[in-house]
Amino acid sequence: MASITLNHVAKHFGPKVAIADIDLKIEEGEFLVLLGPSGCGKSTLLRMLAGLETVTSGEIHVGGKRVDQLPPSARDMAFVFQSYALYPHMTVRRNIAFPLIMRQFKWWFHIPVIGGLAKRRIERSPEVAELVEKTAKTLSLTEMLDRYPRTLSGGQRQRVALGRAMVRKPEVFLMDEPLSNLDAKLRSAMRAEITRLHGRVGGTFVYVTHDQVEAMTMGTRIALMRDGVIQQFGTPREIYTSPANTYVARFIGTPPMNLIEAHIEGDALRIGEALLPLPARLLPAARSVSGNTLLLGIRPGALTIGAPGEAGGLSGTVSLVEHVGAESVIAVGLAQARTAHEEEGEVAGEIMVTASGYSDLARGKPVTVGLNLSEAVLFSAENSRRLGDDAAHTA
């Protein structure tokens, strides 16, 4: 295992800034997830760690040793590609053993007959054969060792790619969206398998994905990126409950956090006609705002649906009901409140509520939405950052 430190790392492609001055410390044995939308720079950052992309400026240290000027082969890292990158003409056994064979590479390995015999001898040597068998057993690949990649399913190919990385016993595992080509059921199974693998083999894992479910279920910490900048760096719980800004708040969570425009009146928030007393923990944050307007961030699960006209809630009308198994997702158009959702296509003044079980609410029905402000966070209406002294850590 090795720690990874990035000091003011940047990457420019001509005038375009792909990575902008990133400082990051990844602890030994950590499972770090680089999360963000397509084009945010997460794969570029991973490739810089691997040595597949050069660093425009800054330094990368692995285990206290500077590596950004070293070739990929000297960095003791294993890379698992999105496309698996298996050798189609090699069996599963040879694919897994290939890194061990290349450790003993000689120039005459390129000679067809002689090189083939030499590679076969290395593959069949006791130490290599035992390590390949042990790795295959760990990944449930023992019965497939003599098959070719074309005969395997997507999940089996992914396990072979993992085995090829494991057999090297590297200090660091790098994974670039390895599950994106799998169907939903298999992706769920492979998430659990990779998490168990991390627990068994140790090592420092750096995992790239755009899927927040993968990030929240697998990572010990998450670095959420946008336009080459880390928006927040913390545990999944920290990022979910204490988002550093409205971008993080809206990126994490399904449905995402609601952002409602509110005005401060004493120790309460005015939203439309409703006056909602603030819990004590939010008062310092509310008093720190410039002016009297802010954004109230609240998760759909902290909202409840009540009868129309109930006191202490927001009046609205049901605009959509989706049933998703154990819960229902209800969209409510607020009568007088305004929302501040960033995504294109969002309906102004509409919030999302999740309710357990099957909801009988019908579209067009008037309701009152209750808010549990003990689970709310406050954001500045000017710069979108979270308010308060306990604001979440950003990298």
MARBADREN-222787 format. One line per 8 residues: number of its first residue (from 0); their letters; for each residue x, y, z of C-alpha. Coordinates in pm, 1 decimal. Layout:
BEGIN
NUM) a) X Y Z ~ ...
//
This chain:
BEGIN
0) masitlnh) 0.0 0.0 0.0 ~ 110.9 354.0 -67.5 ~ -24.2 701.9 -14.1 ~ -62.5 939.5 -310.8 ~ -6.9 1314.3 -292.6 ~ -84.5 1562.8 -568.5 ~ 73.6 1907.1 -526.8 ~ -68.1 2182.6 -747.9
8) vakhfgpk) -118.1 1940.6 -1037.0 ~ -249.0 2092.2 -1361.5 ~ -302.0 1970.6 -1716.5 ~ -351.6 2193.0 -2020.6 ~ -436.0 2084.2 -2373.7 ~ -332.8 2398.3 -2559.0 ~ -554.8 2678.9 -2430.0 ~ -798.5 2436.3 -2265.3
16) vaiadidl) -750.0 2371.9 -1894.3 ~ -842.0 2009.4 -1823.8 ~ -710.1 1999.2 -1464.8 ~ -672.6 2321.4 -1269.0 ~ -419.6 2329.5 -982.0 ~ -534.9 2027.0 -779.4 ~ -404.4 1946.2 -431.4 ~ -508.0 1604.4 -304.6
24) kieegefl) -388.9 1353.2 -42.8 ~ -495.8 988.9 -77.2 ~ -413.9 779.4 228.2 ~ -264.6 428.8 226.2 ~ -527.1 160.2 166.6 ~ -795.9 412.9 76.7 ~ -1063.8 358.7 -186.7 ~ -1089.7 701.2 -347.5
32) vllgpsgc) -1357.8 766.3 -608.9 ~ -1311.2 1045.2 -863.6 ~ -1670.8 1139.5 -944.1 ~ -1813.7 1382.8 -1194.2 ~ -1989.1 1425.3 -1529.4 ~ -1829.5 1351.3 -1864.5 ~ -1556.8 1600.9 -1951.0 ~ -1487.0 1711.0 -1592.3
40) gkstllrm) -1125.3 1585.9 -1600.7 ~ -1151.3 1276.0 -1380.3 ~ -1014.0 1030.1 -1640.0 ~ -738.6 1276.1 -1733.8 ~ -636.6 1294.8 -1367.8 ~ -630.0 914.2 -1345.2 ~ -417.6 886.5 -1660.0 ~ -175.3 1143.1 -1515.8
48) lagletvt) -139.0 922.8 -1208.1 ~ -67.2 623.3 -1432.2 ~ 181.2 812.9 -1648.0 ~ -34.0 787.2 -1961.1 ~ -66.8 1166.6 -1968.0 ~ 207.2 1414.4 -1886.4 ~ 172.9 1672.9 -1609.6 ~ 173.9 2034.5 -1727.5
56) sgeihvgg) 271.3 2156.4 -1381.0 ~ 284.4 2028.4 -1025.7 ~ 411.9 1708.3 -864.5 ~ 276.0 1358.2 -798.6 ~ 420.8 1154.9 -510.0 ~ 347.1 786.6 -441.2 ~ 467.5 646.0 -110.8 ~ 678.4 958.5 -59.3
64) krvdqlpp) 853.2 916.5 -396.5 ~ 802.9 1162.4 -680.7 ~ 672.2 974.7 -985.7 ~ 536.9 1232.3 -1231.1 ~ 864.0 1221.2 -1427.3 ~ 882.2 839.1 -1429.7 ~ 750.9 611.8 -1708.3 ~ 433.3 409.2 -1635.6
72) sardmafv) 632.4 86.6 -1588.1 ~ 826.9 238.9 -1298.3 ~ 526.0 356.8 -1096.6 ~ 407.4 20.5 -954.7 ~ 46.4 84.6 -1052.2 ~ -208.2 -143.8 -1218.7 ~ -461.5 10.1 -1458.2 ~ -803.6 -146.5 -1526.7
80) fqsyalyp) -949.8 3.0 -1844.6 ~ -1312.7 68.9 -1927.9 ~ -1283.7 -155.1 -2236.9 ~ -1112.7 -439.7 -2038.1 ~ -820.6 -434.0 -2291.2 ~ -776.6 -812.7 -2285.4 ~ -560.5 -987.4 -2544.1 ~ -811.0 -1176.0 -2764.8
88) hmtvrrni) -556.0 -1435.5 -2886.3 ~ -455.7 -1532.7 -2530.4 ~ -639.1 -1759.7 -2289.3 ~ -761.9 -1628.1 -1956.1 ~ -460.5 -1794.8 -1795.3 ~ -215.5 -1618.5 -2025.1 ~ -398.3 -1284.4 -1990.7 ~ -366.7 -1300.1 -1612.1
96) afplimrq) -6.0 -1421.4 -1624.4 ~ 103.3 -1169.1 -1887.9 ~ 233.3 -900.2 -1645.4 ~ 446.7 -1165.4 -1473.3 ~ 582.7 -1284.3 -1808.0 ~ 671.5 -928.4 -1908.6 ~ 866.4 -880.5 -1586.6 ~ 1116.0 -1129.6 -1729.2
104) fkwwfhip) 1102.2 -989.5 -2083.2 ~ 1403.2 -1038.1 -2311.1 ~ 1449.9 -899.9 -2659.1 ~ 1441.7 -1247.6 -2812.5 ~ 1083.9 -1296.5 -2686.1 ~ 989.7 -1135.9 -3019.7 ~ 1129.3 -1433.9 -3211.5 ~ 814.4 -1641.5 -3291.6
112) vigglakr) 908.0 -1994.9 -3187.7 ~ 1179.0 -1924.5 -2930.8 ~ 982.5 -1642.6 -2768.5 ~ 669.2 -1857.0 -2748.8 ~ 853.4 -2137.3 -2574.8 ~ 1014.1 -1897.7 -2328.5 ~ 681.5 -1736.3 -2239.3 ~ 521.6 -2076.5 -2192.5
120) rierspev) 801.9 -2184.8 -1961.3 ~ 754.1 -1874.9 -1744.5 ~ 376.6 -1924.3 -1741.4 ~ 416.0 -2285.4 -1625.5 ~ 680.4 -2212.5 -1364.1 ~ 560.7 -2306.6 -1012.0 ~ 561.1 -1954.0 -871.0 ~ 371.6 -1800.5 -1166.3
128) aelvekta) 127.0 -2090.5 -1202.8 ~ 47.5 -2086.3 -830.7 ~ -12.6 -1711.3 -826.8 ~ -237.5 -1726.6 -1135.4 ~ -437.7 -2016.0 -984.5 ~ -476.6 -1832.3 -654.1 ~ -589.6 -1512.7 -827.6 ~ -834.4 -1704.1 -1047.8
136) ktlsltem) -982.0 -1876.4 -741.9 ~ -1028.9 -1540.2 -568.2 ~ -1225.4 -1411.0 -869.7 ~ -1413.4 -1739.8 -940.7 ~ -1232.1 -1782.3 -1273.4 ~ -1074.6 -2124.3 -1215.8 ~ -1303.0 -2306.0 -1462.3 ~ -1240.1 -2042.1 -1730.5
144) ldryprtl) -859.1 -2036.2 -1729.2 ~ -828.2 -2213.4 -2063.5 ~ -1101.1 -2018.8 -2240.4 ~ -1056.9 -1712.9 -2462.2 ~ -1204.7 -1366.3 -2392.4 ~ -1451.7 -1392.3 -2683.0 ~ -1628.1 -1679.1 -2501.0 ~ -1678.9 -1480.9 -2179.8
152) sggqrqrv) -1955.9 -1250.5 -2065.2 ~ -1891.9 -885.9 -1985.3 ~ -1870.8 -954.0 -1611.7 ~ -1630.4 -1243.2 -1662.2 ~ -1406.9 -1028.6 -1884.2 ~ -1407.1 -761.7 -1617.1 ~ -1293.8 -1013.6 -1359.0 ~ -1010.5 -1123.4 -1589.7
160) algramvr) -901.4 -759.2 -1621.7 ~ -907.5 -731.2 -1241.3 ~ -707.9 -1052.3 -1211.4 ~ -442.8 -922.8 -1447.7 ~ -409.8 -617.1 -1224.0 ~ -410.0 -817.0 -898.2 ~ -143.5 -1064.4 -1000.9 ~ 119.4 -790.3 -1009.7
168) kpevflmd) 52.4 -704.8 -643.3 ~ 87.6 -332.3 -715.6 ~ 95.2 -53.0 -460.8 ~ -192.1 127.6 -636.8 ~ -492.4 9.7 -840.4 ~ -632.1 257.4 -1095.4 ~ -976.3 189.3 -1246.4 ~ -1134.2 396.2 -1524.3
176) eplsnlda) -1512.3 339.4 -1525.0 ~ -1469.8 -39.4 -1534.0 ~ -1840.5 -116.3 -1492.9 ~ -1991.7 124.1 -1744.1 ~ -2031.2 -145.1 -2013.2 ~ -2226.9 -382.8 -1789.3 ~ -2603.1 -410.4 -1742.6 ~ -2760.8 -282.1 -1421.3
184) klrsamra) -2785.5 -619.4 -1240.8 ~ -2428.7 -721.4 -1324.5 ~ -2300.4 -374.7 -1237.0 ~ -2449.6 -411.3 -889.2 ~ -2284.6 -750.9 -842.0 ~ -1947.1 -623.2 -962.6 ~ -1965.9 -322.1 -727.1 ~ -1985.4 -560.3 -435.3
192) eitrlhgr) -1710.3 -779.5 -580.3 ~ -1465.5 -489.8 -622.1 ~ -1542.6 -366.5 -269.4 ~ -1469.8 -714.4 -129.5 ~ -1155.1 -729.3 -342.2 ~ -1032.7 -405.6 -185.0 ~ -1091.7 -551.6 158.0 ~ -900.0 -871.5 73.8
200) vggtfvyv) -595.2 -742.3 -112.5 ~ -560.1 -402.3 52.2 ~ -378.0 -157.9 -168.5 ~ -475.6 196.0 -255.3 ~ -761.4 214.5 -506.6 ~ -840.1 516.8 -725.1 ~ -1165.7 462.8 -911.9 ~ -1320.0 687.4 -1178.0
208) thdqveam) -1694.2 695.4 -1239.1 ~ -1980.5 925.6 -1334.9 ~ -2225.3 704.7 -1141.1 ~ -2302.2 843.7 -797.3 ~ -2433.5 505.3 -677.3 ~ -2091.6 348.4 -740.7 ~ -1923.9 638.1 -564.0 ~ -2150.1 630.9 -258.4
216) tmgtrial) -2142.3 251.9 -212.1 ~ -1774.4 181.2 -288.7 ~ -1562.6 479.3 -190.0 ~ -1411.1 549.4 150.2 ~ -1379.4 907.5 23.7 ~ -1503.6 1090.4 -285.3 ~ -1351.2 1374.5 -485.3 ~ -1637.1 1532.7 -679.6
224) mrdgviqq) -1507.7 1720.6 -984.1 ~ -1640.2 1986.4 -1219.8 ~ -1449.0 2150.8 -1505.9 ~ -1113.0 2026.4 -1377.6 ~ -1169.9 2151.0 -1021.5 ~ -1250.1 1942.3 -711.7 ~ -1575.0 2078.2 -569.9 ~ -1567.6 1870.2 -252.1
232) fgtpreiy) -1345.3 1602.4 -100.8 ~ -1484.8 1391.0 182.3 ~ -1660.0 1072.7 288.2 ~ -1983.9 972.1 110.5 ~ -2179.7 1070.5 422.6 ~ -2015.4 1413.6 443.3 ~ -2083.3 1488.0 78.9 ~ -2445.7 1374.3 103.8
240) tspantyv) -2539.1 1547.0 429.0 ~ -2308.9 1850.3 411.5 ~ -2259.9 1950.3 46.2 ~ -2005.5 2228.5 0.2 ~ -2209.7 2410.3 -264.4 ~ -2527.9 2381.4 -467.4 ~ -2352.1 2190.9 -746.7 ~ -2257.8 1911.8 -505.2
248) arfigtpp) -2604.5 1923.6 -350.3 ~ -2771.1 1872.6 -687.4 ~ -2521.9 1616.3 -821.3 ~ -2549.5 1377.5 -526.1 ~ -2881.0 1211.5 -446.4 ~ -3166.4 1064.8 -648.3 ~ -3379.3 1270.3 -668.4 ~ -3131.1 1549.9 -595.4
256) mnlieahi) -3154.5 1802.9 -315.0 ~ -3426.2 2067.0 -347.1 ~ -3307.6 2428.7 -345.4 ~ -3575.4 2676.4 -237.1 ~ -3535.6 3053.1 -226.2 ~ -3599.9 3184.3 125.4 ~ -3582.9 3513.4 315.1 ~ -3463.4 3561.2 671.4
264) egdalrig) -3711.0 3713.0 917.0 ~ -3561.0 3713.2 1266.2 ~ -3496.7 3350.8 1360.8 ~ -3724.6 3213.5 1089.9 ~ -3734.8 3166.1 713.7 ~ -4005.0 3318.7 497.3 ~ -4097.6 3100.7 198.0 ~ -4401.6 3240.0 23.7
272) eallplpa) -4671.1 3275.8 288.0 ~ -4507.9 3026.1 523.9 ~ -4288.9 3137.4 815.2 ~ -4070.0 2848.5 933.2 ~ -3873.9 2870.4 1262.0 ~ -3508.6 2776.5 1216.3 ~ -3352.9 2506.1 1435.2 ~ -3072.4 2630.4 1660.7
280) rllpaars) -2796.2 2464.6 1456.1 ~ -2888.9 2669.7 1146.2 ~ -2911.2 3008.1 1316.6 ~ -2536.4 3093.1 1291.7 ~ -2540.3 3008.2 921.1 ~ -2853.8 3215.7 859.3 ~ -2706.9 3514.4 1042.9 ~ -2386.1 3497.7 838.8
288) vsgntlll) -2559.8 3563.7 508.4 ~ -2513.9 3893.7 328.5 ~ -2858.6 4047.0 290.0 ~ -3166.8 3847.0 381.1 ~ -3201.6 3607.0 85.6 ~ -3055.8 3257.1 80.9 ~ -3120.1 2912.2 -61.3 ~ -3267.0 2639.7 156.8
296) girpgalt) -3134.1 2296.5 63.1 ~ -3341.4 1999.2 171.8 ~ -3344.2 1636.7 59.2 ~ -3667.0 1483.0 -77.4 ~ -3669.4 1237.0 213.4 ~ -3690.9 1524.0 464.5 ~ -4023.2 1639.6 314.9 ~ -4370.2 1505.3 387.3
304) igapgeag) -4702.6 1535.3 208.2 ~ -5001.4 1658.7 410.0 ~ -5355.9 1772.0 351.3 ~ -5411.7 2110.7 185.8 ~ -5423.4 2404.2 426.6 ~ -5212.3 2246.2 701.0 ~ -5011.8 2500.1 901.0 ~ -4632.7 2514.8 893.3
312) glsgtvsl) -4586.9 2390.1 539.2 ~ -4573.8 2499.5 176.0 ~ -4887.5 2489.6 -36.6 ~ -4864.4 2325.4 -375.4 ~ -5014.9 2093.0 -631.7 ~ -4900.9 1742.4 -726.7 ~ -4758.8 1749.9 -1079.4 ~ -4610.7 1399.5 -1109.1
320) vehvgaes) -4604.9 1070.1 -920.0 ~ -4352.5 794.6 -995.0 ~ -4366.0 456.1 -825.1 ~ -4023.4 298.3 -785.1 ~ -4076.5 -16.5 -582.4 ~ -4037.2 51.9 -211.6 ~ -4105.3 424.1 -245.0 ~ -4285.4 686.7 -449.6
328) viavglaq) -4130.0 1001.3 -593.1 ~ -4374.3 1293.6 -595.6 ~ -4321.1 1622.9 -776.5 ~ -4505.4 1917.8 -623.9 ~ -4541.6 2256.7 -788.5 ~ -4527.9 2520.6 -515.1 ~ -4787.3 2794.6 -521.1 ~ -4571.2 3090.7 -419.4
336) artaheee) -4216.1 2963.9 -358.8 ~ -3928.9 2979.2 -606.7 ~ -3664.6 2712.0 -661.7 ~ -3307.1 2753.5 -783.4 ~ -3225.2 2433.5 -967.4 ~ -2933.2 2459.2 -1206.5 ~ -3009.6 2180.8 -1453.1 ~ -3173.7 2256.9 -1786.2
344) gevageim) -3527.6 2131.1 -1814.3 ~ -3611.2 2172.3 -1445.8 ~ -3957.5 2309.8 -1376.2 ~ -3943.2 2638.8 -1186.1 ~ -4114.4 2625.2 -846.8 ~ -4123.7 2242.8 -840.7 ~ -3978.4 2029.6 -561.4 ~ -3939.5 1653.2 -524.5
352) vtasgysd) -4066.0 1448.7 -230.5 ~ -4000.4 1079.8 -158.7 ~ -4255.9 878.3 36.5 ~ -4233.1 516.0 144.6 ~ -4465.8 266.0 -18.0 ~ -4717.2 317.9 -298.3 ~ -4870.5 665.5 -305.2 ~ -5234.4 712.4 -407.9
360) largkpvt) -5183.2 1082.1 -482.3 ~ -5311.3 1193.3 -819.1 ~ -5179.6 1463.3 -1048.3 ~ -5347.0 1799.4 -983.4 ~ -5426.7 1725.5 -618.3 ~ -5361.1 2020.3 -379.1 ~ -5131.2 1932.2 -87.6 ~ -4918.4 2086.5 185.0
368) vglnlsea) -4548.1 1997.0 196.4 ~ -4397.7 1975.2 544.8 ~ -4025.2 2043.1 591.7 ~ -3798.5 1882.6 849.9 ~ -3548.8 2166.7 883.3 ~ -3330.2 1966.6 1120.6 ~ -3199.0 1794.0 805.2 ~ -3167.8 2111.4 595.9
376) vlfsaens) -2860.9 2308.1 487.8 ~ -2833.1 2673.4 383.8 ~ -2651.7 2814.3 80.3 ~ -2556.9 3163.5 -25.0 ~ -2778.4 3298.8 -302.4 ~ -2478.6 3496.7 -430.9 ~ -2202.4 3237.4 -469.8 ~ -2389.3 2906.9 -411.9
384) rrlgddaa) -2155.3 2802.7 -127.2 ~ -2278.1 2642.6 189.2 ~ -2323.9 2879.5 481.5 ~ -2198.0 2825.9 833.9 ~ -1878.4 2751.8 1024.0 ~ -1932.6 2376.9 983.6 ~ -1925.9 2398.0 604.4 ~ -1799.0 2082.8 436.9
392) hta) -1431.8 2043.2 350.6 ~ -1328.7 2112.5 -5.6 ~ -1000.2 2004.7 -155.6
//
